[in-house]
Amino acid sequence: FCEALGTLVLVLAVLSFASPSFPIPREGTADLAVKVGLGSVGAIQVALIVFSIGLSLGGTTGYAINPVRDLGPRLAHALLPIRDKRDSDWGYAAIPVFGPIAGAVAAVCLYKLMNSWTR
């Protein structure tokens, strides 16, 4: 659950930060959308979101908000000849892979729903 929730928060924040625009109402004309952005400084916002997701949800599973972050090391652990290694726990492998995918899909649906309310 925390993988899906963390990815939902991350993707929703990135979509909200990506291209913010504010409508300016004018009489007699169509509303103009003024784009407001921070340029490359906008990466700080995303970094702070990832940091806060790590602080709040990282204790349970290590906040695998990226499926490759769990799948890559698990695959390497299964394939590499490591001395005295334990099981790669493939029974749990689907959760850090499909949880973030479900969270990202839910975030996009929620973002589109929120944008439909403002228009």
CYANA upper distance limits for C-alpha pairs under 8 A (distance plus 0.5 A):
  1 PHE  CA      5 LEU  CA      6.70
  1 PHE  CA     99 GLY  CA      7.33
  2 CYS  CA      6 GLY  CA      6.30
  2 CYS  CA     57 LEU  CA      6.78
  2 CYS  CA     60 THR  CA      8.21
  2 CYS  CA     61 THR  CA      8.44
  2 CYS  CA     63 TYR  CA      7.78
  3 GLU  CA      7 THR  CA      6.62
  3 GLU  CA     63 TYR  CA      6.62
  3 GLU  CA     64 ALA  CA      6.31
  3 GLU  CA     65 ILE  CA      5.97
  3 GLU  CA     95 ILE  CA      8.35
  3 GLU  CA     96 PRO  CA      6.86
  3 GLU  CA     99 GLY  CA      5.84
  3 GLU  CA    100 PRO  CA      5.93
  3 GLU  CA    103 GLY  CA      7.91
  4 ALA  CA      8 LEU  CA      6.50
  4 ALA  CA     65 ILE  CA      7.92
  4 ALA  CA     99 GLY  CA      5.06
  4 ALA  CA    100 PRO  CA      5.17
  4 ALA  CA    101 ILE  CA      7.78
  4 ALA  CA    102 ALA  CA      6.56
  4 ALA  CA    103 GLY  CA      4.53
  4 ALA  CA    104 ALA  CA      7.90
  5 LEU  CA      9 VAL  CA      6.75
  5 LEU  CA    100 PRO  CA      8.38
  5 LEU  CA    103 GLY  CA      6.49
  6 GLY  CA     10 LEU  CA      6.70
  6 GLY  CA     53 ILE  CA      6.54
  6 GLY  CA     57 LEU  CA      7.54
  6 GLY  CA     63 TYR  CA      7.70
  6 GLY  CA     65 ILE  CA      6.53
  6 GLY  CA    100 PRO  CA      8.17
  6 GLY  CA    103 GLY  CA      7.98
  7 THR  CA     11 VAL  CA      6.43
  7 THR  CA     65 ILE  CA      5.60
  7 THR  CA     66 ASN  CA      8.19
  7 THR  CA    100 PRO  CA      5.80
  7 THR  CA    101 ILE  CA      8.41
  7 THR  CA    103 GLY  CA      5.70
  7 THR  CA    104 ALA  CA      6.30
  7 THR  CA    107 ALA  CA      8.41
  8 LEU  CA     12 LEU  CA      6.40
  8 LEU  CA    100 PRO  CA      8.12
  8 LEU  CA    103 GLY  CA      5.01
  8 LEU  CA    104 ALA  CA      5.83
  8 LEU  CA    105 VAL  CA      8.45
  8 LEU  CA    106 ALA  CA      7.05
  8 LEU  CA    107 ALA  CA      5.32
  9 VAL  CA     13 ALA  CA      6.52
  9 VAL  CA     53 ILE  CA      8.49
  9 VAL  CA    107 ALA  CA      7.79
 10 LEU  CA     14 VAL  CA      6.65
 10 LEU  CA     46 VAL  CA      8.19
 10 LEU  CA     49 ILE  CA      7.05
 10 LEU  CA     50 VAL  CA      7.34
 10 LEU  CA     53 ILE  CA      8.40
 11 VAL  CA     15 LEU  CA      6.52
 11 VAL  CA    104 ALA  CA      6.55
 11 VAL  CA    107 ALA  CA      6.55
 11 VAL  CA    108 VAL  CA      7.97
 12 LEU  CA     16 SER  CA      6.61
 12 LEU  CA    107 ALA  CA      5.75
 12 LEU  CA    108 VAL  CA      7.43
 12 LEU  CA    110 LEU  CA      8.34
 12 LEU  CA    111 TYR  CA      6.94
 13 ALA  CA     17 PHE  CA      6.54
 13 ALA  CA     46 VAL  CA      7.99
 13 ALA  CA     49 ILE  CA      8.08
 14 VAL  CA     18 ALA  CA      6.23
 14 VAL  CA     46 VAL  CA      7.09
 15 LEU  CA     19 SER  CA      7.96
 15 LEU  CA    111 TYR  CA      7.94
 16 SER  CA     20 PRO  CA      6.99
 16 SER  CA    111 TYR  CA      8.39
 17 PHE  CA     42 GLY  CA      8.00
 17 PHE  CA     45 GLN  CA      8.45
 18 ALA  CA     37 GLY  CA      8.38
 19 SER  CA     35 LYS  CA      7.36
 19 SER  CA     36 VAL  CA      7.73
 19 SER  CA     37 GLY  CA      7.22
 20 PRO  CA     35 LYS  CA      6.43
 20 PRO  CA     36 VAL  CA      6.15
 20 PRO  CA     37 GLY  CA      7.12
 21 SER  CA     33 ALA  CA      6.20
 21 SER  CA     34 VAL  CA      5.70
 21 SER  CA     35 LYS  CA      4.71
 21 SER  CA     36 VAL  CA      6.18
 22 PHE  CA     33 ALA  CA      5.87
 22 PHE  CA     34 VAL  CA      5.83
 22 PHE  CA     35 LYS  CA      7.13
 22 PHE  CA     36 VAL  CA      8.15
 23 PRO  CA     31 ASP  CA      6.50
 23 PRO  CA     32 LEU  CA      6.02
 23 PRO  CA     33 ALA  CA      4.81
 23 PRO  CA     34 VAL  CA      6.75
 24 ILE  CA     31 ASP  CA      6.16
 24 ILE  CA     32 LEU  CA      5.90
 24 ILE  CA     33 ALA  CA      6.71
 24 ILE  CA     34 VAL  CA      7.65
 25 PRO  CA     30 ALA  CA      8.08
 25 PRO  CA     31 ASP  CA      5.49
 25 PRO  CA     32 LEU  CA      7.48
 26 ARG  CA     30 ALA  CA      7.45
 26 ARG  CA     31 ASP  CA      6.62
 26 ARG  CA     32 LEU  CA      8.48
 37 GLY  CA     42 GLY  CA      7.98
 38 LEU  CA     42 GLY  CA      5.62
 41 VAL  CA     45 GLN  CA      8.34
 42 GLY  CA     46 VAL  CA      7.56
 43 ALA  CA     47 ALA  CA      6.69
 44 ILE  CA     48 LEU  CA      6.63
 45 GLN  CA     49 ILE  CA      6.78
 46 VAL  CA     50 VAL  CA      6.75
 47 ALA  CA     51 PHE  CA      6.60
 48 LEU  CA     52 SER  CA      6.59
 49 ILE  CA     53 ILE  CA      6.63
 50 VAL  CA     54 GLY  CA      6.66
 51 PHE  CA     55 LEU  CA      6.79
 52 SER  CA     56 SER  CA      6.57
 53 ILE  CA     57 LEU  CA      6.10
 53 ILE  CA     58 GLY  CA      7.31
 53 ILE  CA     63 TYR  CA      7.90
 54 GLY  CA     58 GLY  CA      4.90
 54 GLY  CA     59 GLY  CA      8.26
 54 GLY  CA     62 GLY  CA      8.03
 54 GLY  CA     63 TYR  CA      6.53
 55 LEU  CA     59 GLY  CA      8.04
 57 LEU  CA     61 THR  CA      8.30
 57 LEU  CA     62 GLY  CA      8.08
 57 LEU  CA     63 TYR  CA      6.47
 58 GLY  CA     62 GLY  CA      4.95
 58 GLY  CA     63 TYR  CA      4.91
 59 GLY  CA     63 TYR  CA      7.92
 64 ALA  CA     69 ARG  CA      6.65
 64 ALA  CA     70 ASP  CA      6.71
 64 ALA  CA     96 PRO  CA      6.31
 64 ALA  CA    100 PRO  CA      8.11
 65 ILE  CA     69 ARG  CA      8.24
 65 ILE  CA     96 PRO  CA      8.05
 65 ILE  CA    100 PRO  CA      6.08
 66 ASN  CA     70 ASP  CA      7.95
 66 ASN  CA     96 PRO  CA      8.33
 66 ASN  CA     97 VAL  CA      8.19
 66 ASN  CA    100 PRO  CA      6.97
 67 PRO  CA     71 LEU  CA      6.64
 67 PRO  CA     96 PRO  CA      6.26
 67 PRO  CA     97 VAL  CA      4.95
 67 PRO  CA     98 PHE  CA      7.98
 67 PRO  CA    100 PRO  CA      6.99
 67 PRO  CA    101 ILE  CA      8.30
 68 VAL  CA     72 GLY  CA      5.87
 68 VAL  CA     97 VAL  CA      7.98
 69 ARG  CA     73 PRO  CA      7.59
 70 ASP  CA     74 ARG  CA      6.69
 70 ASP  CA     93 ALA  CA      8.31
 70 ASP  CA     96 PRO  CA      6.89
 70 ASP  CA     97 VAL  CA      7.98
 71 LEU  CA     75 LEU  CA      6.46
 71 LEU  CA     93 ALA  CA      7.60
 71 LEU  CA     96 PRO  CA      8.22
 71 LEU  CA     97 VAL  CA      7.57
 72 GLY  CA     76 ALA  CA      6.67
 73 PRO  CA     77 HIS  CA      6.45
 74 ARG  CA     78 ALA  CA      6.74
 74 ARG  CA     88 SER  CA      6.60
 74 ARG  CA     93 ALA  CA      8.48
 75 LEU  CA     79 LEU  CA      6.73
 75 LEU  CA     88 SER  CA      8.48
 76 ALA  CA     80 LEU  CA      6.28
 77 HIS  CA     82 ILE  CA      8.10
 77 HIS  CA     88 SER  CA      7.00
 78 ALA  CA     87 ASP  CA      8.32
 78 ALA  CA     88 SER  CA      6.34
 89 ASP  CA     93 ALA  CA      7.25
 90 TRP  CA     94 ALA  CA      8.14
 92 TYR  CA     96 PRO  CA      8.24
 93 ALA  CA     97 VAL  CA      7.23
 94 ALA  CA     98 PHE  CA      6.30
 94 ALA  CA     99 GLY  CA      8.33
 95 ILE  CA     99 GLY  CA      5.87
 96 PRO  CA    100 PRO  CA      7.12
 97 VAL  CA    101 ILE  CA      7.37
 98 PHE  CA    102 ALA  CA      6.60
 99 GLY  CA    103 GLY  CA      6.65
100 PRO  CA    104 ALA  CA      6.50
101 ILE  CA    105 VAL  CA      6.77
102 ALA  CA    106 ALA  CA      6.63
103 GLY  CA    107 ALA  CA      6.56
104 ALA  CA    108 VAL  CA      6.78
105 VAL  CA    109 CYS  CA      6.78
106 ALA  CA    110 LEU  CA      6.56
107 ALA  CA    111 TYR  CA      6.49
108 VAL  CA    112 LYS  CA      6.63
109 CYS  CA    113 LEU  CA      6.62
110 LEU  CA    114 MET  CA      6.60
111 TYR  CA    115 ASN  CA      6.62
112 LYS  CA    116 SER  CA      6.63
113 LEU  CA    117 TRP  CA      7.15
114 MET  CA    118 THR  CA      7.41
115 ASN  CA    119 ARG  CA      7.22
